[in-house]
Amino acid sequence: MKKKIHKVKQKETPKILVEWLYLTAGAPALRRLYAYLQEKKDREAQLWEEAGVLEIGLPGGGSVDVELFPEEEWDGELAAYAAEQQADQVYTVTFTEADEAEAQAVMEELADEAGGVFCRDTEDFLPRIKGR
């Protein structure tokens, strides 16, 4: 008689979201970032311009979501930091904790190509990723 083997379901790890900010100036950044990503054949991206959202695919299957952060929702510290960075646009950048290394590599690449500064959504806006 064969023994029944019970398969133990592994618990799925909760997806903890990490939030960064992207500060930039000039033409709307989502369109610039999307155009750059379209030139790179190895990077998938989808732009929902009316919603103000850009989704960037990561090699591991995750994604980085870049979404317009309306100026009327900025607090005093963010407004002051945006002025210091000479930025007239702020975007939230969201990804899961598990994708953080890949997401940071994407942010470094985008900062180099499109300018602006990526920073953690913290009291002191650290760490930061700036273009060369």
ABEGO torsion letter per residue (X at the ends): XBBBBBBBBBBBBBBBBBBBBBBBBEBBAAAAAAAAAAABAABBBBBBAAAGBBBBBBAAGBBBBBBBBBAAABBAAAAAAAAAAGBABBBBBBBBAAAAAAAAAAAAAAAAAAEEBBBBBBAAGOBBBBBX
